[in-house]
Amino acid sequence: MTATGAGAPSRSAQMWDQVNWSHIEAGVKRLQVRIAKATREGRWGKVKALQRLLTRSHSGKMLAVKRVTENCGKRTPGVDGKIWSSPAARWNGMRSLRHHGYRVMPLRRVYIPKSNGKRRSLGIPCMRCRAMQALWKLAPEPVAETLADPNSYGFRPERSTSDAIEQCFITLAKRASPEWILEGDIRGCFDNFSHAWILEHVPMDKAILRRWLQARYIDEGTLFETSAGTPQGGIISPVIANMALDGLGAAVYASVGRSKLARSNAQLNVVRYADDFIVTGVSKEVLECKVLPAVRRFMAARGLELSEEKTRITNIAEGFDLLGQNVRKYDGKLPIKPAKNSVKSLLDKVREIIKGNASVTQEALIQKLNPVIRGWAMYHRHVVAKASFSSIDSHIWQRLWKWARRRQPTKGARWVRNRYFRVDGHRSWDFATKRPADGSISGFRLFRAMTIPITRHVKVRGLANPFDPCGPRTSLAVELRSVPSSCSVPQRGAEDWLEPDAG
């Protein structure tokens, strides 16, 4: 559409700017609550009808476009090179989200470095495909949350890594807690999911899902076919992955028998975050001879396999690393601490920033360091991290002192101290800039990890469902009867949701 006058916004831009987002979000949430309720009651025909209604609704399309144009990848184009940066483009993009005649464009393959030196491949959809995925993510997510394993925490609303770590503490901190842990890691999880399994079990429109799974990708100008996996970089991929991996707990419990006594004696517990998981057991033999084969069969049915290098069985006295934390018992106590690799990664990044900014102003250096230090400290504030915080602050101070001395090689130590460090109460070595003489603005001060207080994280309840607050799964009586192939779900019984869940 054209503008109504010189410099005047188009009608499309005006329509986008005048949207009542609270009304839009409330309308989508009402439909999602109805989908979750229908799932809990086992009414799969109604689930399918409500999903169709949601994915064709104006509110759903508006919310999908809002998400893909406001997230971190909003300026990353697909193979067509287009982004929806203006209000008019967003409104017109919303109007283009039609199912009739929809064709999926190939993904743009990019690579990002991993901590082990390897590269992780990402498939970047074009904006329209990204918005369609965000639209369809609204529909299966209530189903996924209603049927999810209680202690699954990755890529789920209202759950975080802190919940997974707190569940590990609840499970392992007691004197009578299990002492053996199976650390599991899935090799190339997103790249190897079986398309046949996903199409049979994920409850959403099969035609749309098949197009996304077989979308192909372009790498360095060459078009490649996709025969397995879900693209990392697709908005709906985490939901699909979680639905594929749900049921791992039931498979683990079934490996020792159907009786509750056998499960209790085996001390089995499962904690999963995305494709990383741990399984506790009463002995190494139980985990090695019963649980591990059952996990391998569970993964094989979905086209997956465990990584031999990262999958191992350890004693809690030796400890293990999970999500950047080290979980280990010392004389019967379980102080969870930041993992050594996580501390090293932070210090390496800080050293790289300081070394790469030898000539910038002190103010610019502080602005580069503060988000890195604050983000790391906030992530670890729920564990026993004060000693790590103190050590990190000391190491960073030494690096900054060398940085300051190198900038002023002809000055003495006292001059350098007065130039780059300030007195703040009992602290006389704060790396900070001078405050202006007129007092108009405060100086820039380096953030110190020690200023973050350690607080205990309150874990989300395992059976909590953000889409069904009035329907606790503890009283779930879903009869997973024969479901049409167009809307099928993993065939599990209601008793599978009643496994022991500490918290």
N, C-alpha and C positions, 0 to 999 in steps of 0.2 A: 504494500500500500504506500501511497505517496503522502508526504507531509501536507498539512492543511495550509501552511504558510512558511515564510522564510524562518528557519530555525525552530519551527514548531514540531513537536513530536508527532509521530504517526499514530493512527488509531490503534494499531497493534501494540505500540509501546504504552499508550494510555490504558488499554485493557489490562496489560500485565501489572502496571504500577498500581492499579486500583483494586487488586485482588484482596479479599478478606481471608488471610491465611489461617486464622484460627478457625473459621467456618470450614475451610477446605480440610484441615487436619482432623477436625471433629467428625466430619462426614466419612472420611476414610477409616478412622478408628472405630466408628460404629459398625461398619461392614466387617472389619477385621474381628471384632468381638463376636459378631454373629457367626463368622467362619469358625472361630475357635470353639464356640458352643456347639455348633453342628458336628465338629470333629469329635468333641468329647462324648457326644451322644451317638456317634457312629452313623450319622446320616450323611453318607458320602454323596448322594445325589444332590442334596442341598448344598454341600460344600462346593461341588462343581458349579452349581447355578450361581452361588454367591461370588465365586471367583470370577465367573464370566461377567457378572454385574460390576464388580469392582474394577476389572481391567478395561471396561468400556465406559467408565464413569468420567465425567469432567474433572471431578476432584482428584481421582487417582492420577490422571494424566498431568494435571497441574503440579501435584506433589512430586511426581517422578521427574519432571523437567526441573523443578526447583532443586531437587537433590543433585542432579548431574551438573547443574550450572553453578553450584555453590560449594562443591566439595574440592578436595585438593587437586583433582585431575581436571578441573573445569577448563584449563587452558591447554590441555593435551589433546591434539586432534587425532582422528583416526586416519584411515587410508585416503579419505576424501579431503583431508586438510581443513575441514570446517569446524568451527566452534560457535556456540551460541552465547555471545558475550553481551549483546544488547537486549533490552526488554522486548523490542519488536521481534528479534530472532527467537527469543524464548517463547513468545506467544505463538509465532508461526510454527515453531518446532512442536509445541503442544498440539496444534491442529493437525500436524502430519502423523501423529501416532494413531494410525488406522490399521486394523488387523487385515482387512481385505486388501489383497495385493501387496502385502508387506514382504519385502525381500531382504535377506540378511547380507550385509557386505562383509568381505573378508576382514580379518583382524590385522592390525599392524603389530608386528613382533618387535619388541625391544628387550634389552637385557639390562639387569641391574646387578651389581656385585654382591656376593654373599660374604659372611664373616670368615668362611673357610677358604676364600680365594676363588671359589667357583662363581658362576653367574646364574641368576634366576631369570627365566624367560617370562615375559608378560605379554598377553595379547590385548591390545588396545582396540576396542570397538569404535566405530564412528559414533557421532553424537546421537543420531536417531536410534541406532541399535542399543546404545547405552541407556537412553531414556526408556525404550521398550523393556529392557531388562529391569530397570528400576521400577517400572510400572508393574511388571509381573512378579517382582520380588514381594510386593505388597500382598499378593494373593496366597502363595504357599507358606509364607513366614508364620502366620497364625497356626497352620497345621503343624509345621515343624516344631514350634514351641510347645504345642499341646502334646506331641508324641516324643519329645526329646528326652534323652537320658538325663536324670536329675543332676548328675555331676559332670555335665559337659558345659564348658564356659567360653569357648572360642567363637567369635563372630556371632554372638547372640545379644539381643537388646538387654540392657540393664545388667550385664555380666562383664567381668573383667578378669585380668590375670590375677589381681589381688584376691578374688573369690577362689580361684583355683589353688593358690598358695595357702590360703586360710583353710581350705578343705584338707589339704595335705597335713597341716598342723593338727586339725581336729582328728584326723584318722591315725596319725602316727605319734602324737605327743604323750599318750597315756602309758603307764607302766605295762599294761596288758595289751598294748597295741601290737600289730604284726611287725616283724622285724625284717622281712624280706620283700624286696620291691623289684618288679619287672618294669624296666624302662623301655618303652616302646616308641619307635619312630618309623613312619611309613615312607618308603622310598618313592620320591616323585609323586606324592599323593595326587595333586591336581592334574598331573599329566597322564595318569594311568587309569582313571576311573573307567569302568566298563560302560559304554554307551547303552548297551542292551539292558543292563541292570537299572540304570538311571531311568530309561524310558519306561520300564515296566513298573517301577516303584515310586517315582516322584509324582505326587498328585498335582498336575497342572496340564495345560493344553499340550498334547503330545506333538502336534504339528509344529507349534512354535518352539518347543523344547528341542525337537530334532534339528530344526534349522540352526539354532544356536550351537548345538554340539557339533554339527558338521559344517560350520561356517568357513573353514579353511583359514589360512593366514599367509601373509606376505612377509617374507624375510629377505632383505637386500634385493628387492625387485623380483623375487621368484615366488610363485604361488604354490603352496603346499596343502595337501589334504590333511584332515584331522580324523583319525580313526578311533581315538580314545582320549579321555580326559576332559576336563572343563577348563577354560582359559583363566589363568591367573590374571586379573585385571578386569574381568567381567563382574558386574555388580551382583548378579544373582549366583555366581559360582560358590561363595561361602555357604549360602543356604542349601544348595544342592549337596555340597560336600558334607555338611552336618547331617542332612537327612540320610545320606548314604552310610555314615559312620554310626548313626544312632542304632542301638541294639547291641553294641559291643559289650555293654555291661551284662545284658541278658545272656550273651554267648559265654562270657566268663563265668557267670554263676552256674550255668548249665553244665559246665565242664567238670564239676565235682559232684553232680547229682541233682535231682529235683527236690530232695528233702531240705527243709530249712535248717535242720540240725547239721547236715553235711556242709552247707554253705557257711553256717556260723563257725563250725570247727575249723574250716579252711581260712577264716578271717580275710575273705576276699573283699576288696574295695577297688573301685575304678574311678580315676580322676582324669578327665581328658580336656585338653585345650587345643582345638583344631586337630592337627595330625600328630600332636605329641600327647602321650598318655602314660600313666603309670598304673600298675595293678599290684596291690599288696597281697601277701599270702603268709600262711603260718610257717612255711618251710620252702627251701629252695626246690625240693623235689616236687611239691605241689605245683609250683609255678612252671618248672621246666618240663614236667611230664604230662600235666593235665591242661594247665591254662595256656601255655605257649602254643601247643598244637591247635587248640580251639580258636585262638586268636588268628593263627595263620589260615585256618579254614574260613573264618569270617572274612578276612581280607581277600582271600583268593576268589570268593564268590563275587566280589566287587571289582575284580581285576587288579587288586593291589597286592603288595608284598612288603614285609618288614625289612628295614635296612639292617643288614648283619653287623655293620660297624657301630651303629648307635643303639641297637637293641641288646640289652644285657640284664642280668639278674644280680643285684647287689644287696648287701646287708645295710641296715640303717646306720650301723656304726661307721661304715665307710662313707655313706652319704651319696647324694646325687644332685645334679644341677637341673633345675626346671624353671623356665621362663626368667632366666637371669638371677635366680636365687639358689643358694646352696642349702639343701635340707639334710641335716645330719644330727644324730644324737651324740651328746657328750655326757657320759656318766648318767645316763637315764633322762637327760633333759634335751629338749629340741629347740635350740635357738636358731631360727632360720636367718641366714645372713646373705648379703649380696655375694654372688658368685665371683670368684677371682677373675674369670674371663670378662665379666661385666665391668668390674673395676678397671681392668687393663684396657678394655675398649674405650672407656671414658677418658682415661689418662692419655691414651694414644691420640684420641681426637683433640684433647686440650693441647697437647704438645704440638700437634700439627697446626692448630690455629695460631698458637703463639709464634711458632717458627715461620709460618707463612705470612705473618703480619709484623715483621720486624720494623717496618718503617711507618706504620700507621700511627695515628694519634692514640693516646691512652684512652680517650673517650670511645673511639671506634673499636679498640680491642675489647674493652669492657662490654660493649654492646654485642660483640660476637660471642664472648664466653658465657655471659649470664644465662641465655636460654638453654645452653648445653648443660651447664652445671645444675640449674634449677630443675630442668626436666628430669635428669637422672636422679636427683635427690628426692623429688616428689614421687617418682616411681617406687623407690625403695623405702619410703617413710613408714611403711606398715610392718617392717621386720626389724631385727636387731641390727641396726646399721650405724649407731653413733660412732663406734670405733672406725668404721669405714669412712664415715663423713669426715672425721678428724684427720685421718691419714690423707684423704684426698685434698682437703684444704691445705694441709702442710706441703704436699707435693706441688700443688698449683702455686703456692706462695714462692717456693724455691725457684720454679720456672719463671715467675714474673720478676723476681729479684734479678735473675740473670738477664732477663729481657731489658730491665731498666738500666743495669750497669753497662750492658752492651751499647745502649743508645747514648750513654754519656761517659765515654771512656776516659775523658780528661778530668772528670769530677770525682770528688771523694764520696765515701759511703754516706756520710751525714747529709751532704747536699742531695744525693740521689734519694735518700729517704724522705727528706723534706719536700722534694719535688713530686714524688709519685705516691707517697703513703701518707695517711692521715690518722689522727687520734680520734677514737670514738669510745668514750667511756673508759673501760678497762682495756680496750683493744687499741694498741698504738701502731699497728702495722696494717691497717686497712688499705688495700689498693684502691685509691679513689682520686678523682680530680678535684681541683680547688673549686670552692663555691664562688660565684661572681661577687665582686665587691658590693654591688647594689642589692644583693640578696634576691634578685628576681627569680632565679631558678636554683634548685639544689644541684650539687655535683653528682657525677656518675660514680657509683660504687660497685665493686666486684661482689657478686653474690657468693655467700659462703654456705656450703652444705650444712654446716653445724647449726645454722639458724632454723632449719626445718625440724619441728618437734616430731618425735616418734609417737604415732597413734595406732591403736589396734584397729584393724579393719573389721567391720561388721559384715559378715558374709551374707549374700542373698540366699534365701531359702531354696533348697533344691527343687521343690515342687512349685515354686512361684512361676506364674505365667502372666506377662504384662498384657496379653490379649484376652485373658479370662480370669479377672480378679475374683469373681464370685464362684468359680468352679474348681476347688482344690482337687488335684489328681489323686489324693489319698483315698477318695471315695469313688474313684473312676470305675465305671462298670461298662466300658466300651466293649461291645461284642464285635470283634474284627471278623465279620462274616464275609461272605464272598462279595468282593468289590468289583465293579466294572473295570475293565482294562484301561478305560480312559481316565480313571481316577483311582488308581490303586495305591496302597500303602504297604509298608513292611508288615508281614503277617506275624503279629506278636499278640500275646494274650494280656489281659488286664493285670495278671499277677506279675508281669515283668516290670510294671511301674511301682511295685511295692517292695522292691529290694531295700535292704538297710541303707539309710541315708543319714549320716551324721550331720545334722544341721538342716 
